[in-house]
Amino acid sequence: MTELGWIEGAITAARPQAMAALLRYFRDMDAAEEAFHEACLRALKSWPQKGPPRDPTAWLILVGRNAAIDAVRKSSRNTALPPEERLSDLEDAEARAAERLDGSRYQDDVLRLLFICCHPDLPSTQQIALALRVVSGLSVREIARAFVVSEAAMEQRITRAKARIGAGDAPFEAPGPIERAERFAAVAAMIYLLFNEGYSASGKALEAKGGLCDEAIRLARLLLRLFPSEPEMMGLTALLLIQHARSDARFDADGLAILLEDQDRSLWNREMIGEGLALIDKAMLKRDPGPYQVQAAIAAMHARAESPEDTDWVGIDALYATLEIMRPSPVITLNRAVAAAKVRGPEAALAMIAPLERPLAAYFHYQGARGAFLMQAGRKTEAREAFNRAIALASTAAEAANIRQYLDRLSAEAERPHR
């Protein structure tokens, strides 16, 4: 890892905790962000020379807080704090802060930050966008891509959310049980989106976003401690764990995606899968099903299959049918069509996705799946057209390369001599 790489990693890992503590101290979101950014700038100057502090999070909190106070004092023409050398040499103060951060206050701080971002006075889209920006530090570009909107629109959405929280005099104490339950859905959705941002990355983007899945799982576990008997929280955490357990098998040496049925299952993280399976089994005992539990149950069926041939596609098809009722979506129907193709053949899958042509015509995965079904059905000319459309819609070189593999297969079949 490069010098700047380990610093960036330490700052990213510390961000939720540091931002939460600074927000509790200043009770102002903009002031907390400015203090954190100033601490990051000082870390980039200090850490390469002095090495990493004993506790990067405690360092960032104390330096950020002191720098902000110093700025206020200077603007008021009062006595400034000691010089940078003394300010950054935290020693015993850092050790004491680290001891406090290891206790329950850490959990309270991060949860408080999550719930403030997901305040019920905000529209759900603003809640999730603000939490992704403030808690996990995603760029406006990354969040805009997750919501499929322009960067300018997302910047405006986040600015409005901050302003509304500031104007609404939001409480900075940890919310009570009733408020926490009301905000659960928005916080869970934020964690889910955060995970998907990392899980959908490939190629060079995978290196930059690989930690997002770990961060989402960490936040999910944190939320599960607050809602230990909530079956949907168990389902969400189980879903993330089982999906992330396949990370080492999802891409080949060239960065091309490997389909689930072609993955080397010995590379799957069985410990992580075991944790996820235990959680979804426990959630099912509650007999209060929800969308996250159903998605986790689908992932669990794949994880329990020792080989692709052992996959219970009939059960997966039934679970997707349930999910379609709970959360109707063209994308969910598209995913169900994959199971339908296994159970009832490619023509049945094509019939299922035919009504999706209008809403998903410009969706890369729709054209890719349609091409695969057409190829399975022997409709090679139509398959080639669908694959070409998919390549035109690909957002990364890796996506385009994956589709070209199908085109190469079609070309190879066309060149074979007929007997």
JOSUL-V518351 format. One line per field, one symbol per residue. burial: # if it has 24 or more other ideal C-beta (glycine too) atoms within 12 Angstrom, else .. Layout:
BEGIN
burial->???
END
This chain:
BEGIN
burial->......#.##################.##.##########.##..##....##.################................##.#..##..##..#...##################.###############.#.######......#..##..##.###...#.#.##...##..#####################.##..################.##..##################.###.....##.#..#.#..##..##.###.##.###....#################.....#.#..##.###.##.....#############...#..##.##..#...#..##############......##.##.###.##.#.###.##.###..#.........
END
